[in-house]
Amino acid sequence: MRPRKRTPWLVGLLVLMSAGGARSASAADPQATPGRSGPAAAKGSAQTPQTVQEPAVAPEAERFLRDASDYLKSAQQLSFHAEITFDDLLPTGQKIQLAADYDVAVRRPDRVYTEYWGDAGGRRFWYDGKTVTLYDPTLAVYASEPAESTIDATLEHLITVLGFAPPLSDLITSDPYATLRKSVLYGFEVGATQVDGARCHHLAFVERDIDWQIWIEEGTQWVPRKIVITYKTLPGAPQFSAVLSDWDFATRPPDALFTPQLPPEAARISFLTAAAPVKKETGGGTTK
């Protein structure tokens, strides 16, 4: 994991996929059913039927998404690399494309490490089952606070309380399918294609505020190989893209990887302050 260009963080949008209902661009659950209340309902009087539109997802898209999610769900440990590009929206309305390298290591149920280096700076994130630590090597500052006992609970706390989570966090939850599928309104299979020479199923999904696509490898590993999100309700409809590679499910990451490595000169700041640039870079805490 070698550092790339280390420049100050830009005020931009690293539009990333979101975790469940805490997405900054999420839709209400389309399957929610209106309830009945009041005296008329209590007496069983006639009510005007209310039609709730069910999500329309093609069976093939449903199956491929579930198969990939189940494959990730079954892993006790995993790691992967991502080549990320994203749109930085300038005050003039112009979009500038920036890039980053991103590495993730997970050991379920309570270990996560991520490292991000790109045109907009860098971040390292540790979760060791007891605390979460976020470190900015460019500014030599870090923040740390108590965490929950599982990855899912910790991500939920980060999103709901601090408004951010590590990029692509949906893929490391205990049930990726439930997280990815929750706010989908429509979905279909675009077709078969290749990503970096791997044959993939290209799927497309629509939510209220975002459109997202995922390319799932068809082979010995049913893993995501590419993800694209369009934030269609934001000015300029900025996009995020990640090409995923180097998936490893066999190597058990050591404890030391999840232990914060901070230089003596690093200054401690509040977690909300440390997370603020991340929130700007991630569209408010999205993680897909």
Stockholm file with secondary structure:
# STOCKHOLM 1.0

chainA/1-288         MRPRKRTPWLVGLLVLMSAGGARSASAADPQATPGRSGPAAAKGSAQTPQTVQEPAVAPEAERFLRDASDYLKSAQQLSFHAEITFDDLLPTGQKIQLAADYDVAVRRPDRVYTEYWGDAGGRRFWYDGKTVTLYDPTLAVYASEPAESTIDATLEHLITVLGFAPPLSDLITSDPYATLRKSVLYGFEVGATQVDGARCHHLAFVERDIDWQIWIEEGTQWVPRKIVITYKTLPGAPQFSAVLSDWDFATRPPDALFTPQLPPEAARISFLTAAAPVKKETGGGTTK
#=GR chainA/1-288 SS CCCCCCCCCCSCCCCCCCCGGGCTTCCCCTTCCCCCCSHHHHTTCCCCCCCCCCCEECHHHHHHHHHHHHHHHTCSEEEEEEEEEEEEECTTSCEEEEEEEEEEEEETTTEEEEEEEETTEEEEEEECSSEEEEEETTTTEEEEEECCSSHHHHHHHIIIIISCCCTTGGGGSSCHHHHHHTTCCEEEEEEEEEETTEEEEEEEEECSSEEEEEEEECSSSCCEEEEEEEETTSTTCCEEEEEEEEEESSSCCCGGGGSCCCCTTCEECCHHHHHHHHHHHTTTTCCC
#=GC SS_cons         CCCCCCCCCCSCCCCCCCCGGGCTTCCCCTTCCCCCCSHHHHTTCCCCCCCCCCCEECHHHHHHHHHHHHHHHTCSEEEEEEEEEEEEECTTSCEEEEEEEEEEEEETTTEEEEEEEETTEEEEEEECSSEEEEEETTTTEEEEEECCSSHHHHHHHIIIIISCCCTTGGGGSSCHHHHHHTTCCEEEEEEEEEETTEEEEEEEEECSSEEEEEEEECSSSCCEEEEEEEETTSTTCCEEEEEEEEEESSSCCCGGGGSCCCCTTCEECCHHHHHHHHHHHTTTTCCC
//
